[in-house]
């Protein structure tokens, strides 16, 4: 009887020890994997995973950016979630603390992490962009415009220009609600830089630099909403530049009067004294007049081969092109006839 009692007593002790051990393990798991990791940054953290990145590289990057405090815990969370082959390439923005399981879910594409999808239209100018972001994200538009002209901020982005207008790539983005003007400008300029990386050889062939490319592309983007004719419009401007003929691009005049309430271009506006006035000065204006999109940039790089020097609207959303001034005058007559028909 005494032996049986001792056996039961030991068993009970072991049982209690087991319970304590189970609670200990749960507590460790809770604090290691469930409690969110605290960020030590006030601004959102941008994180990119490229195609082909290994789990080891991703883990090292997360650790170096201080998104996770422990590499082993992240690997365990990936293993427990069975996500070692599910992590997706892409750009992520983290603006709040996350636990390891939440982080794995986001990187696996299972959670849309409190990001707002915003499409920035091609050819948007800086004031329109500031207004769009103010409406969508509540950013300070005055600060946005100010930073766009800040020499120190522009220099911090690795650029040596007077204004960021033209250097921000229009595209569809996911932004977090906590992003500010600085974060957004960094992201958009980074995307433009990335898009232009493999275009340098073509620029050399055309004997133009990045600034000239974006300036020309901004004019092309402002001339039409029809992507199909971008390359043809590009050819007209390349042909004019080659023979030293003024571009006479109406969008550059629109740029000069864009703060005017009445946006109509009058004959007197063609005499405005400014290097942006392509009716008065030969060559490209000093800088981009908007933020050109990919289609316009590619058109500026790869113009259609033709001998056109003129074009005018056809009234149907496209343009009529001509190689000679006499042909152009006939096209102008057609356009005026169309205008009269509308009235």
N, C-alpha and C positions, 0 to 999 in steps of 0.2 A: 504493500500500500504506500509506503514511504517513497519507494522507488518511482511508483507511478506519479505521485505528487510532484516529485522533483522533475520528472520528465515533462509534465504539463506546465510547470513553472518556467522551465527553460524555453519551452515552446512559446509561452506567452511573451517572454522577454524578447525572443527572436521576432515575434510578430510585431511587438511595439517598435523594435529597431527597424523593421521593414517599413512600417508606417512612417516613421521619422525620415527614413531614407527616401521614400517616395515623395514626401512633402519637400524634402531638400532638393531633389531632382526637379520637381515642378517649379520650385522657387528659382532655381538656377536658370531653367528654361525661360521662365517668365521674365526675369531681369535681363537675360541675355538676348532673347528673341522677340519678346512681346512689348517691352518698354521701348518707346521710340528713342533712337539715337539723337542726341542734341547737336544741332548745328551751332557752330561758333561764329557764323557770319550773319550780318544784318541784311545782305542782299541775296537774291536767288543765286543758286549755283548751277552753271551750265555744265552738262556732261554729255559726251558723245561716244557712241559705240560704232565702230566702223565694221563693214563687212569683213568677216574672217577673223575678227578679234577673238582670242581664246578666253576661256573663263579666267585663267590666271592673269591675263593682261587686264581684263575688265576689273577683276578684284583689286589688282595693284593700283589701277587708275582711281577706283572708288576710294581706296585708302589714302592715296596721295592727295586727293581733293578734300579729304576729311569728311566724306559723306558717310563712311563707316569707320568705326574705331577698331574693329577687329576683323582681320581677313578670314580666320578660321570659322568664326560664327557665320559669316556671309556664305562661305562654301557649304557649311552644314545646312543652312536654310535653303540653298539651291538644291542640295541633295534631297532634303525632306520634301521639297515641292516638286521634285522630278523635273527641274527646269534647266538642267545643264545644257540641253540642246534647244531650248525654247527662247532664250534671251535674244531679243531682236536689235538689229543695227538701227541707229537713229539718234536724234538729239533729244535730250531730256533736260527739263528745268525743274530744280527742286527748291522750294521756298518754305518748306516746313519740315519738322522732324518726322522721321519714319522709322519703324522697326524693320528688322531684316526681312520678315515675311512680306510686309507691304512693298518694300523695295523690289523684291524678287517678282512680285505680281506686276508691278509697273514695268519693269524691264522685260517682262515676258509678254507685254502687250495686253494683259488681262484687265488692266485698269486705266481709264483715261484720267490722268492725274490732275484734276482741277485746272485744266488748261482751256483757254478760250481760242477757238479757231477764228482767225481773221485773215481775210484775203485783201492784200494791198494791190490795187490795180496798177497795171503798167502805165508809165508816163505820169504818175502822180507827182505833183510838185510838193515842195517842203511844207507849205502852208496847208495844203489839202491833207497831207499825211499827218501833220500835227493835229488837225481837226478830227480826222478819222480816229486816231488813237485816243484822243480826249473823249470822244463819244463812246468808244468801245471799252476803254480801260480806265478812263478818268485821269489820264496823265496830265501834267501841267504843260499845255501847249506852248506857253511863253518860254518855259525852261527848255523845252524840246528845240525850239528855234534858236535859242541862245547857245545851247550846246553845239548845235549844227555849225555855228560860226566861231566857236571857241577854239583858238589856236592851240592851247595846251591840251584840250580834250582830243582834238583832231590828231595832234602829234602822238598822243598816247595810243591811237589806233594804228600807228605806223604810216600815216598819210601826211603828205605835205601839200595841202590844198587850202584854199580860203574858206570853203564851205563844203559840208557833207552832201549837199544836194547833188544827185547824180551818182553817188557812191553807195546808195542804199538799194538793195535788190528787192523789187516788188515780187511778191510770191505769197503763197498761203502759209501762214505760220500758226503755231500754237503758243500762246502767251499765258503766263500766270497773272492773276489779278494784282499781285504785289510788285510786278515789274515796273521800274521807273524809266524815265527818258534815257538815262545813261545805259541801262541794260538793253533797251530796245535798239538804240543807235549802234551799240556794239554788235548786237546780233545781226542786224541788217547789213552793216558794213562788212562783217565777217563773211556773210553769205555772198556778197558781191565779190569779195576778194577770192573766195573759193571758186566761184563761177569763172573768173577771169584767168585762173592759174594756167590752164592749158591753151590759152589764146595768145600767148606772148609771141610764138613763132609766126603766127598769122599777122600780128601787128607789125613785126619786123618786115615781113614781105610787103605790107602796105605802106611802110615807112611812117607809121603813126604810133604815138604812145598811148598809154591807158587813158590819160586825161582827154586827149583828142578823140579817142574812140567813144568814150562815154558822152562827150559833147555832141558828136555827130549823131549818135544813137538817140539822144534825147530829142533832137530835132525831128528825126524820122518818126519817133514814137508819137510826137505831138501832131504830126501831119495827117495821120489816118488811124482809124480804128480797125482797118482791114489788114490783118497780118499778111494776107496773100500778096499784097502789093508793096510791102516793106522793102523787099530787095530791089524793086523797080525804082522806088523813091530814092533809095540809097544810091543807085546808079546815077541818077540825075545829079545828086550832090557831089559824088565822086568825080563825075565828068566836069562839073563846074569848077571844083577845086583844082583839077588837073590843068585847066586852061586859064585859071586866074579870073574867072567870072564870079561876080558877087552871088552869094547863095540866094539872096532875096527871099528868105524864109519867113513867112508870116508868123510862125510860132515864136520867133525871137522878138517880134514886136509885141506879141501877146504877153511875153515874159516881162517886157518893159512896163506894160500898163496893167499888170495883174492885180495891183492893189487899188486900181481905179474901179469904181462901182460899175461904170459902163464899160464893158469889155469889147465893144465894137471897135474895130481898127478903122481909123479915118486916114485920109490921104496925108494930113498934116503929121500923123504919127510916124510916117515913113522918114520924116526929117529929124526925129529925136536924136540928139547928140549923145551917142553911146556906142561903145565897142560891141555891144550886143545887137546893134542895128545892122543887120546883114544886108540892108539896102544901101547903106552908106559905106560900109567897110567890107573889103574882100577877105575871104577866109572864114574860119570858124570863130564863133564868139569866144570870150575868155573862159567860159566854164559851162557845164551842163545847165539846161533850163528846166529840167525835171529829173525824176529818177527813172531811167529807161529800163524796160524789162528785157528778158532774155531774147525775145523775138527781134526786138529792135537792135540789140547789140549784135546778134548773129547777122542781121541784114547789113549792118554797118561794116562787118568783117567780110561778108560775102555778097557784094552787090551783084545784081543781074548784069550780064554783058549786053549793053545796048548803047546807042548814041543819043539818047534823050537828054534834052537840056531844060525842058519846060513841062509843067503839068498844072492842071486846073481841075477843080471838083466837077464831077459829072451830075451831081444832084441825087445820086443813088447810093451814096456812101463810098464811092470809089473815085478815081481820077482819070482824066484823059491826058495822055502823054504825047509829046511832040519833040522832034529833033530840030526843027527850024522855028523861027519866030513867026513866020507866016502861018505855019500849021497851028501854032499855039493860038494865034489870033482867031482862027476858025473855031478852035475848041472853046475859046472864051465866048464867042458869039453863041455857040450851042448852050453853054452854061447860062448865059443871060436870057436866052429864050426859055430855058427851063424855069428860071426864076420868075419870069413874067407869067408863065403858065400856072405857077403856084398862086399868083395873086389874082 
